[in-house]
């Protein structure tokens, strides 16, 4: 039996997904969540085999929740379910350890096949997503995302945090207020970041931040 957690803030969507999964005797939905924070908590409580997460959710989106679930409970596979197919979502979800990426507009049989595949330790991408991944790995934005993730590895955790806020368009003063630092310390961090990343200015640093997935995806 494959034990599944569903997380989507739309009740109708959850009901539809549950109905589809209910057609297969090998799958059991053990819990449902309406946002990312609740999803992380229910994974801790129920320890499902697979967590199916919508990307756009309040309080904590599916990308953040998926990364947290993989960090806390690596035995639970993560499948992203969304109406969106943007490269940034695909790259970030897969980079954070998601095992599957399915579109809500896809064939219901893909959902069941995908969950069974990731429950067995494989990866599963809907055909439309797979085509995009293949195209981008040949040198598009996903390739840049991989390069950016490697680029920021030279930074300390605090420097990556500051870089993410630079990418969000914050000034040194705003970053200092957010991180409870003095502005001079933030300025020193930014200077060090530019040097370590070998970029010329904050704009170039912000691009690296976005491509490396350090900028939080806007929530509902």
Secondary structure, 3 states (H helix, E strand, C coil): CEEEEEECCCHHHHHHHHHHHCCCCCEEEEEEECCHHHHHHHHHHHCCCEEEEECCCCCCCHHHHHHHHHHHCCCCEEEEEECCCCHHHHHHHHHCCCCEEEECCCCHHHHHHHHHHHHCCCCEECHHHHHHHHHHHCCCHHHHHHHHHHHHHHCCHHHHHHHHHHHCCCCHHHHHHHHCCCHHHHHHHHHHHHHHHCCCCHHHHHHHHHHCCCCCCCCC
